[in-house]
Amino acid sequence: MTHSWQHSTTVAGIDVVRGLTRARFGATVAHEIGHAWLIQRGALVTDPVLVEGTCEVFASAWLKRQPGSYPGALREAMWTNPDQVYGEGYRRVREAVVRKGIHPVLHSLCTSGTLP
């Protein structure tokens, strides 16, 4: 969980539960860093689908660089996640990144709150 003050670009902290595998821990930290990144830039994106989808893209990018089959299985689970916020959000943001690139997607989310 990422903590910040409402209407602020200050991140007060990030909490992660104990007992996660290395891959889950890293993916969780990357996801929460995504929230911190958006907060610190004063991103205009407020749609939970796009916020969580963006953070899942951060987590997926971290997992992609990890060795072994387990990180790949976690990425596959993200892609097939039926959740309307996390799963659908990940698919929408990832598809935009594939089409437009990460920098235009993040810029658009920060400046207009929408996908390009």
N, C-alpha and C positions, 0 to 999 in steps of 0.2 A: 504494500500500500504506500502511495506517495502522499505526503502531507504538505499542504500549502495553505496560505491564507487566502480567503475569497477575494477576488479582484486584485491579486498581487502576483508579481512575477518572482516571488521568493519561494523556494522549496525549503520546507522546514525539516524534512527527513524522509527516508525510505525504510520501510519495515519489510522483512522477509521472514517467513516462518522457518523454524528449524526442521532438520531431518530430510531435506530434499536431496535427491541425487545431484551430482555435480552438474549434469546437463539441465535438470529442472531448475536448480538454483541459478545457474547462469542465464537461462532463458527468462526467469522471473525478474532477475535484476535488470536485464536488458529491456524487458517490458516496462518496468517501473522507471527506468532511465528515459524511456520514451515519454512517459507522462511528465517527468521533470523537464525534459527538453522543450516540450510544448508549453509548459507553464512559464519557463524562464524566457521564452521568446514572445510571451503574450499572445500566443496563437488564438485566432478568432474562431477556430473550430470548436463547436459545442455539441454537435451531434454525437451521442455516445457510440454509435456504430462506427463513425469515422475516427473518433478518439481511440477507442479500443482496437480498431483495425490497424491504425498507425502503430500503436504500441506492440501489437502482435507482429507487425512487419519488422520492428526493431528486434524482437525476440527471435524471429525466424532467421534474420541475418546473422545473429550471433550463433544460432544452432548450425547454420550452414557451414560455419568455419570449424566445427568441432569434429574430431575423428570418431569413428565407430558407427554402428547401425542405430543405436538408441537415439541420438540426436535427429537422425533422418526420420525415424519413426515418430518422434515428437512433431516434426515439421509436417509430416503426412497427416497426423491427427489434427493439427491446426487447420489444414486445408479442408478436411472433411468434417470439421466440427459443425454440428447442426445448429448451434446457438445463434440466435438472430442478431446478437450484438458482436460477440467475439468472432464467431465463425464467418458470418456474413460480412462483418467489417473487415476481417483479414482478407477475404477473397476480393472485396471491392477495392481496397487500398492496394493490395499486391498487383491486381490487374492494371490499375492506374500506373503503378511504378513500372511495370513491364512495358506499357504503351508509351509513357512519357518520360520515365526516368525518376530517380528518387528526389533530385533537387527541385524540379518543377512541382512535384507532388507536395513536398514539404513546404515550399514557398506558397503555393496556393492555399494549403490548409492554414498556414499562419496568417496570410493576408486577407483571404476571403472566407475561410472556414469551409470551403468546398473543394472537391477534387477537380483537377483541370480537365 
